[in-house]
Amino acid sequence: MINIKFVLNVVGVILMLVGGLMLIPTIYSAINGFKDAGTIGLASLITIISGFLLWAIFRKAKKNIGKREGYLIVTLAWVSISIFCALPYYICGMIPTLSSAVFESVSGLTTTGASVINDIESMPRGILLWRSMTQWIGGMGIIVLTVAIFPLLGIGGVELFVAEAPGPTTSKIHPRIKETSKRLWGIYVMLTTILAIILYFEGMTLYDACNHALTTVATGGFSTKNASIAHFNNPVIQYTIAAFMLVAGINYTLIYYSLKGKFTRVWKSDEFKGYLKLLTLAITAMTIGIMINTDNSLEESFRAGLFQVISLVTTTGFVTADYTSWHPTLTLLCFALLFTGACAGSTAGGIKIIRHTVFTKNAFLEFKRLLHPNSLIRLRIDDHLVAPRVLTHVLVFLLLYLMVFAVGTMVMSFILADFQDPLLTAAGAVATTLGNVGPAIGQLGPLDNFAQVPESGKWVLSMIMIMGRLELFSFLILFTPYFYRTH
């Protein structure tokens, strides 16, 4: 029997925490005399009261938790906070429909960065600060889920790793989950603070610097400007944000080891090396392609290619140029990057480099096994044997990912039937939301947004964003008959 009372009790606590965080933009707007202070304050009050009622009603629930309760807590918490985080948008009236408000909220919390707002710069400053905060909350939420909850459930990128293999586990930084979470939060806050200070001294206003620091370190991609990072037209700012996006896409365990001076452990990571190789190859190809097909100088081509590639691979979604206007081959390369993702244990979404590494290495070993059928040839990651169950997990995940992409594309192509190129636009929309990236291709490219998507399409894409951010399994398992069987 599923302990639903305890699940709702935990969701209530999470809602109270989220409601409390809404007070930050409320206070900011109140101090500066902005009219949206009352709007965000009302949303905060509703969220806190709702969470308190859930906590109070079910506070005497038994505190036993199994895998079923864990899955329910993860999924219901994300769905619940997505709805309540949409309240500031909906109450203020700047995003008039519930579907659009929830889409913006889900996009923030999942750090996707796709938006339905046509004129971002006309939005109240407190609302924009809350919008950036949702990405910052969601970014670290994934890290904490990865370290604290996913290992208990045996799902996600964590399942790929054993002993000292890459990726976060409850014993990788510190044997206690609480201490591990504190260290990760410390790194997260430190990176955000450092970036905000740097951006301020590079010419951004304090407000813009803080907002972009929040969304960069979270690999989210929300900006306070309509043109995203291209608005600033400052190479130094673009290089700085690119550097921090790259760091944010690294496994936080490896960042911790770097800060401790244990660089050998970093360079021994097959995933980290694969991450750098992918970025190097993609940036080189993009730079050459831009130089051939545009009038940009070498530095301009390199900077544009560097920024777009890192932004797409880390699933941040910031843009400094319209990559769909360069050349069809470069557009196709950008579309392919939507399926990569950065390192597991980072704030990035997507498939993750470690899965690609495991799949690629095993594929090459399969050729060797064909030539030596009687030999015992095992896959190793970081000099550690990978269990057969992990290989199965990777293959099933990749297959599920492609199936969700295919089905989602069919559904969205039907919904987007009135678009100029519904199939291409649908494929881009599903790929970018499933990978939690942001910009897509077709009529939802870097210079467009998702306001034009029909209401039904926004609900579908919102579900896909949550599904992708929760590593598919923890979401889809709720729809299997096995989940509800006691034996």
DODO-880295 format. One record per residue (C-alpha): residue number from 1; residue in one letter; chain; x, y, z. Coordinates in Angstrom, 1 decimal. Layout:
N
<NUM,"A","A",<X,Y,Z>>,
...
% end
This chain:
487
<1,"M","A",<0.0,0.0,0.0>>,
<2,"I","A",<1.4,3.4,-1.0>>,
<3,"N","A",<1.7,5.8,1.9>>,
<4,"I","A",<-0.1,8.7,0.1>>,
<5,"K","A",<-0.5,10.7,3.3>>,
<6,"F","A",<3.2,10.9,3.8>>,
<7,"V","A",<3.7,11.8,0.1>>,
<8,"L","A",<1.2,14.7,0.4>>,
<9,"N","A",<2.8,15.8,3.7>>,
<10,"V","A",<6.2,16.1,2.0>>,
<11,"V","A",<4.7,18.0,-1.0>>,
<12,"G","A",<3.2,20.4,1.5>>,
<13,"V","A",<6.6,21.1,3.0>>,
<14,"I","A",<8.0,21.7,-0.4>>,
<15,"L","A",<5.2,24.1,-1.3>>,
<16,"M","A",<5.8,26.1,1.9>>,
<17,"L","A",<9.5,26.4,1.0>>,
<18,"V","A",<8.6,27.6,-2.5>>,
<19,"G","A",<6.1,30.1,-1.2>>,
<20,"G","A",<8.8,31.4,1.2>>,
<21,"L","A",<11.2,31.9,-1.7>>,
<22,"M","A",<8.5,34.0,-3.5>>,
<23,"L","A",<8.9,36.5,-0.7>>,
<24,"I","A",<12.4,37.4,-2.1>>,
<25,"P","A",<11.0,39.1,-5.3>>,
<26,"T","A",<8.1,40.4,-3.2>>,
<27,"I","A",<10.5,42.2,-0.9>>,
<28,"Y","A",<12.6,43.4,-3.8>>,
<29,"S","A",<9.6,45.0,-5.5>>,
<30,"A","A",<8.2,46.4,-2.3>>,
<31,"I","A",<11.5,48.2,-1.5>>,
<32,"N","A",<11.7,49.6,-5.0>>,
<33,"G","A",<8.1,50.6,-5.1>>,
<34,"F","A",<7.1,48.3,-7.9>>,
<35,"K","A",<3.4,47.5,-8.3>>,
<36,"D","A",<4.0,43.8,-8.7>>,
<37,"A","A",<4.9,43.4,-5.0>>,
<38,"G","A",<1.3,42.8,-4.1>>,
<39,"T","A",<0.8,40.3,-7.0>>,
<40,"I","A",<3.8,38.1,-6.0>>,
<41,"G","A",<3.0,38.5,-2.3>>,
<42,"L","A",<-0.5,37.2,-2.9>>,
<43,"A","A",<0.9,34.2,-4.9>>,
<44,"S","A",<3.3,33.6,-2.0>>,
<45,"L","A",<0.5,33.6,0.5>>,
<46,"I","A",<-1.6,31.2,-1.5>>,
<47,"T","A",<1.3,28.8,-1.9>>,
<48,"I","A",<2.3,28.9,1.8>>,
<49,"I","A",<-1.2,28.4,3.0>>,
<50,"S","A",<-1.8,25.5,0.6>>,
<51,"G","A",<1.4,23.9,1.6>>,
<52,"F","A",<0.7,24.4,5.3>>,
<53,"L","A",<-2.8,22.8,5.0>>,
<54,"L","A",<-1.3,19.7,3.3>>,
<55,"W","A",<1.4,19.5,6.0>>,
<56,"A","A",<-1.0,20.0,8.9>>,
<57,"I","A",<-3.7,17.6,7.6>>,
<58,"F","A",<-1.2,14.8,7.1>>,
<59,"R","A",<1.5,15.7,9.7>>,
<60,"K","A",<0.7,12.5,11.7>>,
<61,"A","A",<1.3,10.2,8.7>>,
<62,"K","A",<3.7,7.4,9.2>>,
<63,"K","A",<7.2,8.4,8.1>>,
<64,"N","A",<8.0,5.2,6.2>>,
<65,"I","A",<9.0,5.7,2.6>>,
<66,"G","A",<9.7,3.2,-0.1>>,
<67,"K","A",<10.5,3.4,-3.8>>,
<68,"R","A",<6.8,4.0,-4.7>>,
<69,"E","A",<6.5,6.9,-2.3>>,
<70,"G","A",<9.8,8.3,-3.7>>,
<71,"Y","A",<8.6,8.3,-7.2>>,
<72,"L","A",<5.3,9.9,-6.2>>,
<73,"I","A",<7.1,12.6,-4.2>>,
<74,"V","A",<9.4,13.5,-7.1>>,
<75,"T","A",<6.7,13.7,-9.7>>,
<76,"L","A",<3.9,15.2,-7.6>>,
<77,"A","A",<6.3,17.8,-6.2>>,
<78,"W","A",<7.4,19.0,-9.6>>,
<79,"V","A",<3.9,19.1,-10.9>>,
<80,"S","A",<2.6,20.9,-7.8>>,
<81,"I","A",<5.3,23.6,-7.7>>,
<82,"S","A",<5.0,24.1,-11.4>>,
<83,"I","A",<1.4,25.1,-10.9>>,
<84,"F","A",<2.0,27.3,-7.9>>,
<85,"C","A",<5.0,29.0,-9.4>>,
<86,"A","A",<2.8,30.0,-12.3>>,
<87,"L","A",<0.6,32.1,-10.0>>,
<88,"P","A",<2.7,35.3,-10.1>>,
<89,"Y","A",<2.4,35.3,-13.9>>,
<90,"Y","A",<-1.3,34.5,-14.0>>,
<91,"I","A",<-2.4,36.9,-11.2>>,
<92,"C","A",<-0.5,39.9,-12.5>>,
<93,"G","A",<-2.2,39.4,-15.9>>,
<94,"M","A",<0.9,39.7,-18.0>>,
<95,"I","A",<0.5,36.1,-19.1>>,
<96,"P","A",<-3.3,35.9,-19.5>>,
<97,"T","A",<-3.9,32.2,-20.0>>,
<98,"L","A",<-3.3,29.4,-17.4>>,
<99,"S","A",<-1.7,27.2,-20.0>>,
<100,"S","A",<0.8,29.9,-20.9>>,
<101,"A","A",<1.5,30.7,-17.3>>,
<102,"V","A",<2.1,27.0,-16.4>>,
<103,"F","A",<4.3,26.6,-19.5>>,
<104,"E","A",<6.5,29.5,-18.4>>,
<105,"S","A",<6.7,28.1,-14.9>>,
<106,"V","A",<7.5,24.6,-16.0>>,
<107,"S","A",<10.1,26.0,-18.5>>,
<108,"G","A",<11.7,27.8,-15.6>>,
<109,"L","A",<11.7,25.0,-13.1>>,
<110,"T","A",<13.0,22.5,-15.6>>,
<111,"T","A",<15.6,25.0,-16.7>>,
<112,"T","A",<14.4,24.7,-20.3>>,
<113,"G","A",<14.3,28.4,-21.0>>,
<114,"A","A",<11.5,28.3,-23.7>>,
<115,"S","A",<9.2,31.3,-23.2>>,
<116,"V","A",<5.8,32.5,-24.2>>,
<117,"I","A",<6.5,36.2,-23.4>>,
<118,"N","A",<6.7,38.3,-26.5>>,
<119,"D","A",<8.1,41.5,-24.9>>,
<120,"I","A",<10.3,40.4,-21.9>>,
<121,"E","A",<11.5,44.0,-21.3>>,
<122,"S","A",<8.0,45.2,-20.6>>,
<123,"M","A",<7.5,42.7,-17.8>>,
<124,"P","A",<7.6,43.9,-14.2>>,
<125,"R","A",<11.0,43.6,-12.7>>,
<126,"G","A",<9.8,41.6,-9.7>>,
<127,"I","A",<8.1,39.1,-12.0>>,
<128,"L","A",<11.3,38.8,-14.1>>,
<129,"L","A",<13.4,38.2,-10.9>>,
<130,"W","A",<11.0,35.4,-9.9>>,
<131,"R","A",<11.2,34.0,-13.4>>,
<132,"S","A",<15.0,33.8,-13.0>>,
<133,"M","A",<14.7,32.4,-9.5>>,
<134,"T","A",<12.5,29.5,-10.8>>,
<135,"Q","A",<15.4,28.4,-12.9>>,
<136,"W","A",<17.9,28.7,-10.1>>,
<137,"I","A",<15.6,26.7,-7.8>>,
<138,"G","A",<15.0,24.1,-10.5>>,
<139,"G","A",<18.7,23.8,-11.3>>,
<140,"M","A",<19.8,22.9,-7.8>>,
<141,"G","A",<16.6,20.9,-7.3>>,
<142,"I","A",<17.9,18.5,-9.9>>,
<143,"I","A",<21.3,18.2,-8.1>>,
<144,"V","A",<19.6,17.5,-4.8>>,
<145,"L","A",<17.3,15.0,-6.4>>,
<146,"T","A",<20.2,13.3,-8.1>>,
<147,"V","A",<22.2,13.0,-4.9>>,
<148,"A","A",<19.5,12.6,-2.3>>,
<149,"I","A",<16.6,10.8,-3.9>>,
<150,"F","A",<17.5,9.2,-7.2>>,
<151,"P","A",<20.2,6.9,-5.6>>,
<152,"L","A",<17.5,5.6,-3.3>>,
<153,"L","A",<15.2,4.9,-6.2>>,
<154,"G","A",<17.9,3.4,-8.4>>,
<155,"I","A",<17.1,5.6,-11.4>>,
<156,"G","A",<18.6,8.3,-13.6>>,
<157,"G","A",<22.2,9.0,-14.3>>,
<158,"V","A",<23.2,7.8,-10.9>>,
<159,"E","A",<22.5,4.2,-11.8>>,
<160,"L","A",<25.3,4.3,-14.3>>,
<161,"F","A",<27.9,4.6,-11.7>>,
<162,"V","A",<29.6,2.2,-9.2>>,
<163,"A","A",<32.3,2.8,-6.6>>,
<164,"E","A",<34.6,5.5,-8.0>>,
<165,"A","A",<33.1,5.6,-11.4>>,
<166,"P","A",<31.8,9.1,-12.7>>,
<167,"G","A",<28.7,10.7,-11.3>>,
<168,"P","A",<27.3,11.6,-7.9>>,
<169,"T","A",<26.4,9.1,-5.3>>,
<170,"T","A",<25.7,9.4,-1.6>>,
<171,"S","A",<29.3,8.6,-0.9>>,
<172,"K","A",<31.2,10.5,-3.6>>,
<173,"I","A",<31.7,13.7,-1.7>>,
<174,"H","A",<30.6,12.8,1.8>>,
<175,"P","A",<28.8,9.7,3.1>>,
<176,"R","A",<25.9,11.6,4.5>>,
<177,"I","A",<23.3,13.0,2.1>>,
<178,"K","A",<22.7,16.1,4.2>>,
<179,"E","A",<26.4,17.0,4.1>>,
<180,"T","A",<26.6,16.3,0.4>>,
<181,"S","A",<23.7,18.6,-0.3>>,
<182,"K","A",<25.3,21.4,1.7>>,
<183,"R","A",<28.5,21.1,-0.2>>,
<184,"L","A",<26.7,21.2,-3.6>>,
<185,"W","A",<24.6,24.2,-2.5>>,
<186,"G","A",<27.8,25.9,-1.4>>,
<187,"I","A",<29.4,25.4,-4.8>>,
<188,"Y","A",<26.1,26.5,-6.5>>,
<189,"V","A",<25.8,29.7,-4.5>>,
<190,"M","A",<29.5,30.4,-4.9>>,
<191,"L","A",<29.4,30.2,-8.7>>,
<192,"T","A",<26.3,32.3,-8.9>>,
<193,"T","A",<27.8,35.0,-6.7>>,
<194,"I","A",<31.1,35.1,-8.5>>,
<195,"L","A",<29.4,35.3,-11.9>>,
<196,"A","A",<27.1,38.1,-10.8>>,
<197,"I","A",<30.0,40.2,-9.5>>,
<198,"I","A",<32.0,39.6,-12.8>>,
<199,"L","A",<29.0,40.5,-15.0>>,
<200,"Y","A",<28.4,43.7,-13.0>>,
<201,"F","A",<32.0,44.9,-13.4>>,
<202,"E","A",<31.8,44.0,-17.1>>,
<203,"G","A",<29.0,46.5,-17.7>>,
<204,"M","A",<25.7,44.9,-16.7>>,
<205,"T","A",<23.5,46.6,-14.3>>,
<206,"L","A",<23.3,44.9,-10.9>>,
<207,"Y","A",<19.8,43.7,-11.6>>,
<208,"D","A",<20.7,42.2,-15.0>>,
<209,"A","A",<23.9,40.7,-13.6>>,
<210,"C","A",<22.1,38.9,-10.8>>,
<211,"N","A",<19.3,37.6,-13.1>>,
<212,"H","A",<21.8,36.3,-15.7>>,
<213,"A","A",<24.0,34.8,-13.0>>,
<214,"L","A",<20.9,32.9,-11.6>>,
<215,"T","A",<20.0,31.5,-15.0>>,
<216,"T","A",<23.5,30.8,-16.3>>,
<217,"V","A",<24.6,28.7,-13.3>>,
<218,"A","A",<21.3,26.9,-13.5>>,
<219,"T","A",<21.9,26.3,-17.2>>,
<220,"G","A",<18.4,27.8,-17.7>>,
<221,"G","A",<18.6,30.5,-20.3>>,
<222,"F","A",<16.0,33.0,-19.2>>,
<223,"S","A",<17.1,36.6,-19.9>>,
<224,"T","A",<15.8,40.0,-18.9>>,
<225,"K","A",<16.3,41.1,-22.5>>,
<226,"N","A",<14.3,40.3,-25.7>>,
<227,"A","A",<17.5,39.6,-27.6>>,
<228,"S","A",<18.9,37.4,-24.9>>,
<229,"I","A",<22.7,37.8,-24.5>>,
<230,"A","A",<22.9,39.3,-28.0>>,
<231,"H","A",<21.4,42.5,-26.5>>,
<232,"F","A",<24.6,43.3,-24.7>>,
<233,"N","A",<26.8,43.1,-27.8>>,
<234,"N","A",<29.8,42.7,-25.6>>,
<235,"P","A",<32.4,40.0,-26.4>>,
<236,"V","A",<33.8,40.0,-22.9>>,
<237,"I","A",<30.3,39.3,-21.4>>,
<238,"Q","A",<29.7,36.6,-24.0>>,
<239,"Y","A",<33.0,34.8,-23.3>>,
<240,"T","A",<32.3,35.0,-19.5>>,
<241,"I","A",<28.8,33.5,-19.7>>,
<242,"A","A",<30.1,30.8,-22.1>>,
<243,"A","A",<32.8,29.9,-19.6>>,
<244,"F","A",<30.3,29.6,-16.7>>,
<245,"M","A",<27.9,27.6,-18.9>>,
<246,"L","A",<30.7,25.2,-19.6>>,
<247,"V","A",<31.5,24.9,-15.8>>,
<248,"A","A",<27.8,24.5,-15.0>>,
<249,"G","A",<27.6,21.6,-17.4>>,
<250,"I","A",<30.3,19.6,-15.4>>,
<251,"N","A",<29.5,17.0,-12.8>>,
<252,"Y","A",<29.4,18.9,-9.5>>,
<253,"T","A",<31.3,16.1,-7.9>>,
<254,"L","A",<34.2,16.9,-10.2>>,
<255,"I","A",<33.9,20.6,-9.5>>,
<256,"Y","A",<34.2,19.8,-5.8>>,
<257,"Y","A",<37.3,17.7,-6.4>>,
<258,"S","A",<38.8,20.5,-8.5>>,
<259,"L","A",<38.2,23.0,-5.6>>,
<260,"K","A",<40.0,20.4,-3.3>>,
<261,"G","A",<42.9,20.3,-5.7>>,
<262,"K","A",<42.3,16.6,-6.7>>,
<263,"F","A",<42.7,17.2,-10.4>>,
<264,"T","A",<43.8,13.7,-11.2>>,
<265,"R","A",<40.3,12.5,-10.3>>,
<266,"V","A",<38.9,15.0,-12.7>>,
<267,"W","A",<41.1,14.0,-15.6>>,
<268,"K","A",<40.4,10.3,-15.0>>,
<269,"S","A",<36.7,10.9,-15.7>>,
<270,"D","A",<35.8,9.4,-19.1>>,
<271,"E","A",<32.6,11.5,-19.1>>,
<272,"F","A",<34.5,14.8,-18.5>>,
<273,"K","A",<36.9,13.9,-21.3>>,
<274,"G","A",<34.0,13.1,-23.6>>,
<275,"Y","A",<32.4,16.4,-22.7>>,
<276,"L","A",<35.5,18.4,-23.7>>,
<277,"K","A",<36.0,16.4,-26.9>>,
<278,"L","A",<32.4,16.9,-28.0>>,
<279,"L","A",<32.6,20.7,-27.4>>,
<280,"T","A",<36.0,20.9,-29.2>>,
<281,"L","A",<34.8,19.1,-32.3>>,
<282,"A","A",<31.4,20.9,-32.4>>,
<283,"I","A",<32.9,24.4,-31.9>>,
<284,"T","A",<35.6,23.7,-34.5>>,
<285,"A","A",<33.0,22.6,-37.1>>,
<286,"M","A",<30.7,25.5,-36.2>>,
<287,"T","A",<33.5,28.1,-36.5>>,
<288,"I","A",<34.6,26.8,-39.9>>,
<289,"G","A",<31.0,26.7,-41.1>>,
<290,"I","A",<30.2,30.2,-39.9>>,
<291,"M","A",<33.4,31.6,-41.6>>,
<292,"I","A",<32.5,29.9,-44.9>>,
<293,"N","A",<28.9,31.0,-44.9>>,
<294,"T","A",<29.1,34.5,-43.4>>,
<295,"D","A",<31.2,37.6,-43.6>>,
<296,"N","A",<32.2,37.2,-39.9>>,
<297,"S","A",<35.9,37.5,-38.9>>,
<298,"L","A",<37.7,34.5,-37.4>>,
<299,"E","A",<37.1,35.9,-33.9>>,
<300,"E","A",<33.5,36.6,-34.5>>,
<301,"S","A",<32.9,33.2,-36.0>>,
<302,"F","A",<34.7,31.5,-33.2>>,
<303,"R","A",<32.8,33.4,-30.5>>,
<304,"A","A",<29.4,32.7,-32.2>>,
<305,"G","A",<30.2,29.1,-32.6>>,
<306,"L","A",<31.6,28.7,-29.1>>,
<307,"F","A",<28.7,30.4,-27.5>>,
<308,"Q","A",<25.9,28.6,-29.4>>,
<309,"V","A",<27.6,25.1,-29.1>>,
<310,"I","A",<28.2,25.4,-25.3>>,
<311,"S","A",<24.7,26.9,-24.8>>,
<312,"L","A",<23.1,24.0,-26.6>>,
<313,"V","A",<25.2,21.2,-25.2>>,
<314,"T","A",<24.7,22.4,-21.6>>,
<315,"T","A",<21.0,22.9,-22.4>>,
<316,"T","A",<21.2,26.5,-21.3>>,
<317,"G","A",<19.5,28.0,-24.3>>,
<318,"F","A",<21.1,31.5,-24.4>>,
<319,"V","A",<21.6,32.9,-27.9>>,
<320,"T","A",<23.8,35.5,-29.4>>,
<321,"A","A",<22.9,34.7,-33.0>>,
<322,"D","A",<20.2,33.1,-35.1>>,
<323,"Y","A",<21.8,29.7,-36.0>>,
<324,"T","A",<18.9,28.8,-38.3>>,
<325,"S","A",<20.0,31.6,-40.6>>,
<326,"W","A",<23.5,30.4,-41.3>>,
<327,"H","A",<23.4,27.3,-43.3>>,
<328,"P","A",<21.1,24.1,-43.3>>,
<329,"T","A",<24.1,22.0,-42.3>>,
<330,"L","A",<24.9,24.2,-39.3>>,
<331,"T","A",<21.2,24.2,-38.3>>,
<332,"L","A",<21.2,20.4,-38.5>>,
<333,"L","A",<24.3,20.4,-36.3>>,
<334,"C","A",<22.6,22.6,-33.7>>,
<335,"F","A",<19.5,20.3,-33.9>>,
<336,"A","A",<21.8,17.2,-33.2>>,
<337,"L","A",<23.3,19.0,-30.2>>,
<338,"L","A",<19.8,19.1,-28.7>>,
<339,"F","A",<20.2,15.4,-28.1>>,
<340,"T","A",<23.5,15.5,-26.3>>,
<341,"G","A",<23.3,17.1,-22.9>>,
<342,"A","A",<26.3,17.8,-20.6>>,
<343,"C","A",<27.5,15.7,-17.7>>,
<344,"A","A",<25.4,13.8,-15.2>>,
<345,"G","A",<25.3,15.4,-11.8>>,
<346,"S","A",<25.2,18.9,-13.4>>,
<347,"T","A",<22.3,21.3,-13.8>>,
<348,"A","A",<22.1,20.4,-17.5>>,
<349,"G","A",<19.3,18.4,-19.0>>,
<350,"G","A",<19.3,16.1,-22.0>>,
<351,"I","A",<20.5,12.6,-22.5>>,
<352,"K","A",<23.9,13.2,-20.8>>,
<353,"I","A",<27.4,12.6,-22.0>>,
<354,"I","A",<27.8,9.5,-19.8>>,
<355,"R","A",<25.1,7.6,-21.6>>,
<356,"H","A",<26.5,8.5,-25.0>>,
<357,"T","A",<29.9,7.4,-23.7>>,
<358,"V","A",<28.6,4.0,-22.4>>,
<359,"F","A",<26.7,3.4,-25.6>>,
<360,"T","A",<29.5,4.3,-27.9>>,
<361,"K","A",<32.2,2.3,-26.1>>,
<362,"N","A",<29.9,-0.7,-25.9>>,
<363,"A","A",<29.1,-0.4,-29.6>>,
<364,"F","A",<32.8,-0.5,-30.5>>,
<365,"L","A",<33.4,-3.4,-28.2>>,
<366,"E","A",<30.6,-5.3,-29.9>>,
<367,"F","A",<32.7,-5.3,-33.1>>,
<368,"K","A",<35.5,-6.8,-31.1>>,
<369,"R","A",<33.2,-9.4,-29.7>>,
<370,"L","A",<32.2,-10.4,-33.2>>,
<371,"L","A",<35.8,-11.1,-34.1>>,
<372,"H","A",<36.5,-12.9,-30.7>>,
<373,"P","A",<33.2,-14.6,-29.8>>,
<374,"N","A",<34.8,-16.8,-27.1>>,
<375,"S","A",<36.5,-13.9,-25.3>>,
<376,"L","A",<35.1,-12.2,-22.2>>,
<377,"I","A",<35.2,-8.5,-23.2>>,
<378,"R","A",<33.7,-6.2,-20.6>>,
<379,"L","A",<33.1,-2.5,-20.8>>,
<380,"R","A",<35.0,-0.2,-18.5>>,
<381,"I","A",<34.3,3.4,-17.5>>,
<382,"D","A",<37.1,5.1,-15.5>>,
<383,"D","A",<38.8,1.7,-15.3>>,
<384,"H","A",<35.8,0.2,-13.5>>,
<385,"L","A",<33.7,-2.6,-15.0>>,
<386,"V","A",<30.2,-1.6,-16.0>>,
<387,"A","A",<27.5,-4.0,-14.9>>,
<388,"P","A",<25.3,-5.6,-17.6>>,
<389,"R","A",<22.3,-4.1,-15.8>>,
<390,"V","A",<23.7,-0.6,-16.5>>,
<391,"L","A",<24.1,-1.3,-20.2>>,
<392,"T","A",<20.5,-2.4,-20.3>>,
<393,"H","A",<19.5,0.7,-18.5>>,
<394,"V","A",<21.3,2.9,-21.1>>,
<395,"L","A",<19.8,1.1,-24.1>>,
<396,"V","A",<16.3,1.2,-22.6>>,
<397,"F","A",<16.7,4.9,-21.7>>,
<398,"L","A",<17.9,5.8,-25.2>>,
<399,"L","A",<15.1,3.8,-26.8>>,
<400,"L","A",<12.5,5.4,-24.5>>,
<401,"Y","A",<13.9,8.8,-25.3>>,
<402,"L","A",<13.6,8.3,-29.0>>,
<403,"M","A",<10.1,6.9,-28.6>>,
<404,"V","A",<8.9,9.9,-26.6>>,
<405,"F","A",<10.5,12.2,-29.2>>,
<406,"A","A",<8.8,10.3,-32.1>>,
<407,"V","A",<5.4,10.2,-30.4>>,
<408,"G","A",<5.7,13.8,-29.2>>,
<409,"T","A",<6.6,14.9,-32.7>>,
<410,"M","A",<3.6,13.2,-34.2>>,
<411,"V","A",<1.2,14.8,-31.6>>,
<412,"M","A",<2.7,18.2,-32.0>>,
<413,"S","A",<2.7,18.1,-35.8>>,
<414,"F","A",<-1.0,17.5,-35.6>>,
<415,"I","A",<-1.4,20.4,-33.1>>,
<416,"L","A",<0.8,22.7,-35.3>>,
<417,"A","A",<-1.0,21.8,-38.5>>,
<418,"D","A",<-1.5,25.4,-39.4>>,
<419,"F","A",<2.2,26.3,-39.1>>,
<420,"Q","A",<4.2,26.8,-42.3>>,
<421,"D","A",<6.3,23.7,-41.7>>,
<422,"P","A",<4.5,21.7,-38.9>>,
<423,"L","A",<6.7,18.6,-39.0>>,
<424,"L","A",<10.0,20.5,-38.7>>,
<425,"T","A",<8.7,22.9,-36.1>>,
<426,"A","A",<7.1,20.0,-34.1>>,
<427,"A","A",<10.4,18.0,-34.1>>,
<428,"G","A",<12.3,21.1,-32.9>>,
<429,"A","A",<9.8,21.8,-30.2>>,
<430,"V","A",<9.8,18.3,-28.8>>,
<431,"A","A",<13.6,17.9,-29.1>>,
<432,"T","A",<14.2,21.2,-27.2>>,
<433,"T","A",<11.6,20.6,-24.5>>,
<434,"L","A",<12.5,17.0,-23.9>>,
<435,"G","A",<16.2,17.9,-23.6>>,
<436,"N","A",<15.3,21.1,-21.6>>,
<437,"V","A",<17.3,23.3,-24.0>>,
<438,"G","A",<15.1,26.2,-25.0>>,
<439,"P","A",<15.5,27.4,-28.6>>,
<440,"A","A",<14.5,25.1,-31.4>>,
<441,"I","A",<14.3,25.1,-35.2>>,
<442,"G","A",<11.5,25.8,-37.7>>,
<443,"Q","A",<9.1,28.5,-36.5>>,
<444,"L","A",<10.3,28.1,-33.0>>,
<445,"G","A",<13.9,29.1,-33.6>>,
<446,"P","A",<16.2,31.4,-31.5>>,
<447,"L","A",<14.4,34.6,-32.6>>,
<448,"D","A",<11.0,33.2,-32.0>>,
<449,"N","A",<9.1,32.0,-28.9>>,
<450,"F","A",<6.4,29.6,-27.9>>,
<451,"A","A",<3.5,32.2,-27.6>>,
<452,"Q","A",<2.2,31.1,-31.0>>,
<453,"V","A",<1.8,27.4,-29.9>>,
<454,"P","A",<-1.8,26.5,-29.4>>,
<455,"E","A",<-3.0,26.0,-25.8>>,
<456,"S","A",<-3.2,22.2,-26.1>>,
<457,"G","A",<0.4,22.2,-27.5>>,
<458,"K","A",<1.6,24.1,-24.4>>,
<459,"W","A",<0.2,21.5,-22.1>>,
<460,"V","A",<1.8,18.7,-24.1>>,
<461,"L","A",<5.2,20.4,-24.1>>,
<462,"S","A",<4.9,21.2,-20.4>>,
<463,"M","A",<4.5,17.5,-19.7>>,
<464,"I","A",<7.4,16.7,-22.0>>,
<465,"M","A",<9.6,19.2,-20.1>>,
<466,"I","A",<8.9,17.6,-16.8>>,
<467,"M","A",<9.3,14.1,-18.2>>,
<468,"G","A",<12.7,15.0,-19.7>>,
<469,"R","A",<13.9,16.7,-16.5>>,
<470,"L","A",<12.9,13.7,-14.4>>,
<471,"E","A",<14.9,11.3,-16.5>>,
<472,"L","A",<11.8,9.6,-18.1>>,
<473,"F","A",<11.7,6.6,-15.8>>,
<474,"S","A",<10.5,8.4,-12.6>>,
<475,"F","A",<7.7,9.9,-14.5>>,
<476,"L","A",<6.6,7.1,-16.8>>,
<477,"I","A",<6.7,4.4,-14.1>>,
<478,"L","A",<3.6,6.0,-12.6>>,
<479,"F","A",<1.7,4.9,-15.7>>,
<480,"T","A",<2.7,1.2,-15.5>>,
<481,"P","A",<0.5,-1.4,-13.8>>,
<482,"Y","A",<3.6,-2.7,-11.8>>,
<483,"F","A",<3.7,0.5,-9.8>>,
<484,"Y","A",<0.3,-0.1,-8.2>>,
<485,"R","A",<0.8,-3.8,-7.4>>,
<486,"T","A",<1.7,-4.8,-3.9>>,
<487,"H","A",<3.5,-7.9,-5.0>>,
% end
